[in-house]
Amino acid sequence: MIVLKILMVAAIVFVVLFLLSLIIYFFNLDMKMAAKMIGPLTKHYDRSKAKRDARKEKEKQMNKNS
């Protein structure tokens, strides 16, 4: 009886995930999300690149003074 309940829950979860993936595919939601994420990701990348460049410059000056 427990095995049957586990199989039923697994089947329901499988069907729900399958339908969710069809909805995402049909409405092209993954690409819409990616398009919305370009702005924040670009800002984050530019900020981390500036930090990395500043750190390299600081290390270069410390090595130059040594």
ChimeraX commands (.cxc) that place a marker at each C-alpha (Angstrom):
marker #1 position 0.00,0.00,0.00 radius 0.5
marker #1 position 2.83,2.41,0.85 radius 0.5
marker #1 position 4.61,1.57,-2.40 radius 0.5
marker #1 position 1.45,2.40,-4.34 radius 0.5
marker #1 position 1.19,5.80,-2.60 radius 0.5
marker #1 position 4.85,6.54,-3.35 radius 0.5
marker #1 position 4.34,5.64,-7.01 radius 0.5
marker #1 position 1.23,7.83,-7.19 radius 0.5
marker #1 position 3.06,10.82,-5.70 radius 0.5
marker #1 position 6.00,10.25,-8.06 radius 0.5
marker #1 position 3.62,10.05,-11.05 radius 0.5
marker #1 position 1.83,13.25,-10.02 radius 0.5
marker #1 position 5.14,15.08,-9.56 radius 0.5
marker #1 position 6.32,13.83,-12.96 radius 0.5
marker #1 position 3.14,14.99,-14.71 radius 0.5
marker #1 position 3.25,18.42,-13.03 radius 0.5
marker #1 position 6.90,18.93,-13.96 radius 0.5
marker #1 position 6.21,17.80,-17.52 radius 0.5
marker #1 position 3.30,20.23,-17.88 radius 0.5
marker #1 position 5.38,23.02,-16.37 radius 0.5
marker #1 position 8.15,22.37,-18.89 radius 0.5
marker #1 position 5.62,22.47,-21.74 radius 0.5
marker #1 position 4.28,25.82,-20.53 radius 0.5
marker #1 position 7.81,27.22,-20.30 radius 0.5
marker #1 position 8.59,25.95,-23.81 radius 0.5
marker #1 position 5.31,27.10,-25.37 radius 0.5
marker #1 position 5.54,30.66,-24.08 radius 0.5
marker #1 position 9.35,30.84,-24.50 radius 0.5
marker #1 position 9.65,31.92,-20.87 radius 0.5
marker #1 position 13.30,30.92,-20.52 radius 0.5
marker #1 position 14.43,33.37,-23.19 radius 0.5
marker #1 position 12.19,36.09,-21.80 radius 0.5
marker #1 position 13.80,35.61,-18.39 radius 0.5
marker #1 position 17.27,35.66,-19.95 radius 0.5
marker #1 position 16.46,38.93,-21.72 radius 0.5
marker #1 position 15.36,40.49,-18.42 radius 0.5
marker #1 position 18.54,39.29,-16.70 radius 0.5
marker #1 position 20.98,40.84,-19.19 radius 0.5
marker #1 position 20.90,44.27,-17.52 radius 0.5
marker #1 position 21.58,43.17,-13.92 radius 0.5
marker #1 position 24.14,40.58,-15.01 radius 0.5
marker #1 position 26.00,43.15,-17.13 radius 0.5
marker #1 position 26.10,45.59,-14.20 radius 0.5
marker #1 position 27.38,42.86,-11.90 radius 0.5
marker #1 position 30.04,41.77,-14.39 radius 0.5
marker #1 position 31.22,45.35,-14.97 radius 0.5
marker #1 position 31.39,46.00,-11.23 radius 0.5
marker #1 position 33.35,42.81,-10.55 radius 0.5
marker #1 position 35.70,43.56,-13.46 radius 0.5
marker #1 position 36.37,47.05,-12.07 radius 0.5
marker #1 position 37.09,45.57,-8.62 radius 0.5
marker #1 position 39.44,43.00,-10.12 radius 0.5
marker #1 position 41.29,45.64,-12.14 radius 0.5
marker #1 position 41.61,47.90,-9.09 radius 0.5
marker #1 position 42.98,45.01,-7.03 radius 0.5
marker #1 position 45.52,44.14,-9.73 radius 0.5
marker #1 position 46.63,47.77,-9.92 radius 0.5
marker #1 position 47.01,47.93,-6.15 radius 0.5
marker #1 position 49.08,44.72,-6.12 radius 0.5
marker #1 position 51.21,46.06,-8.97 radius 0.5
marker #1 position 51.93,49.25,-7.02 radius 0.5
marker #1 position 52.75,47.27,-3.86 radius 0.5
marker #1 position 55.16,45.07,-5.81 radius 0.5
marker #1 position 56.69,48.14,-7.45 radius 0.5
marker #1 position 57.32,49.76,-4.05 radius 0.5
marker #1 position 58.93,46.62,-2.63 radius 0.5
marker link #1:1,2 radius 0.2
marker link #1:2,3 radius 0.2
marker link #1:3,4 radius 0.2
marker link #1:4,5 radius 0.2
marker link #1:5,6 radius 0.2
marker link #1:6,7 radius 0.2
marker link #1:7,8 radius 0.2
marker link #1:8,9 radius 0.2
marker link #1:9,10 radius 0.2
marker link #1:10,11 radius 0.2
marker link #1:11,12 radius 0.2
marker link #1:12,13 radius 0.2
marker link #1:13,14 radius 0.2
marker link #1:14,15 radius 0.2
marker link #1:15,16 radius 0.2
marker link #1:16,17 radius 0.2
marker link #1:17,18 radius 0.2
marker link #1:18,19 radius 0.2
marker link #1:19,20 radius 0.2
marker link #1:20,21 radius 0.2
marker link #1:21,22 radius 0.2
marker link #1:22,23 radius 0.2
marker link #1:23,24 radius 0.2
marker link #1:24,25 radius 0.2
marker link #1:25,26 radius 0.2
marker link #1:26,27 radius 0.2
marker link #1:27,28 radius 0.2
marker link #1:28,29 radius 0.2
marker link #1:29,30 radius 0.2
marker link #1:30,31 radius 0.2
marker link #1:31,32 radius 0.2
marker link #1:32,33 radius 0.2
marker link #1:33,34 radius 0.2
marker link #1:34,35 radius 0.2
marker link #1:35,36 radius 0.2
marker link #1:36,37 radius 0.2
marker link #1:37,38 radius 0.2
marker link #1:38,39 radius 0.2
marker link #1:39,40 radius 0.2
marker link #1:40,41 radius 0.2
marker link #1:41,42 radius 0.2
marker link #1:42,43 radius 0.2
marker link #1:43,44 radius 0.2
marker link #1:44,45 radius 0.2
marker link #1:45,46 radius 0.2
marker link #1:46,47 radius 0.2
marker link #1:47,48 radius 0.2
marker link #1:48,49 radius 0.2
marker link #1:49,50 radius 0.2
marker link #1:50,51 radius 0.2
marker link #1:51,52 radius 0.2
marker link #1:52,53 radius 0.2
marker link #1:53,54 radius 0.2
marker link #1:54,55 radius 0.2
marker link #1:55,56 radius 0.2
marker link #1:56,57 radius 0.2
marker link #1:57,58 radius 0.2
marker link #1:58,59 radius 0.2
marker link #1:59,60 radius 0.2
marker link #1:60,61 radius 0.2
marker link #1:61,62 radius 0.2
marker link #1:62,63 radius 0.2
marker link #1:63,64 radius 0.2
marker link #1:64,65 radius 0.2
marker link #1:65,66 radius 0.2
view
